Amino acid sequence: MRSNLLMKFSVDKENKKINVEREFSAPISKVWTAWTESRILDQWWAPKPWKVRTRTMDFREGGYWLYAMAGPDGTEHWCRADFKSVVPLKSYSGLDAFCDENGNIDDSFPRSVWNVEFRELQNSTEVSVQITYEKLADLEKIIEMGFKEGFTAALENLDDLFSIK
């Protein structure tokens, strides 16, 4: 069963941005923790049947998250997020990239700037994600790679995690 909470996904080609608004049936403290602690990110960040394995995470300004998206066939795609700003329980931003297992950036894939904001509502928390690309071609490449479907599935994993009592 999927949530009937807010889910908006839009692509703004003119400004080279993806905008996602998503509501979760959980208090802001729980949602913030789910987005900022690797032990919980590892449980939901990848669309099933893929899994996430964090190698290292230092969630602070100047820190980074290095993780692998691991497929059921043993395929691994490494990613790195470099955190630029962190305002606890409010927002964070970072520069995202594909990389190798040591965190060396793979320049053949586009990098993206993520701005993630959290807002407590009456009985839920809204997360607004704005992902910006340097070039329109970079944005289009990420969409062609299935970003919308994968990210939507991952966010549904988080719904499932919050529904466990």
NORSUL-V416958 format. One line per field, one symbol per residue. phi: phi as a letter, one per 30 degrees, with the letter a starting at -180 (. if undefined). psi: psi as a letter, one per 40 degrees, with the letter a starting at -180 (. if undefined). burial: b if it has 24 or more other C-alpha atoms within 12 Angstrom, else e. Layout:
BEGIN
phi = ???
psi = ???
burial = ???
END
This chain:
BEGIN
phi = .cdcdebbbbccdechbccbbbcbdadedddeedcbcddceedbdcddcdbcbddabbdaejdaccbcccddcjdbbcbbccdcbbbeibaabaccadacdcjddcddcdcbccbbbcbdcdbabccccbcccdbeededdddddjeeddddddddddedddddc
psi = hiieihhhhihgddefihhhhhiigiidddddddeehdddddeedihieiihhhdihggiheaihhihhhideehhhiihhhhdihhhediiiihiiiaaeeehhheeiiiihhhhihhhadfahhhhhhhhididddddddddefddddddddddddddddeh.
burial = eeeeeebebebeeeebbbbbbbbbbbebebbbebbbbbebbbbbbbbbebbbbbebbebeeeebbbbbbbeeeeeebbbbbbbbbbeebbbbbbbbbbbeeebeeeeebbbbbbbbbbbbeeebbbbbbbbbbeeeebbbebbeeebbeebbbbbbbbbeebeee
END
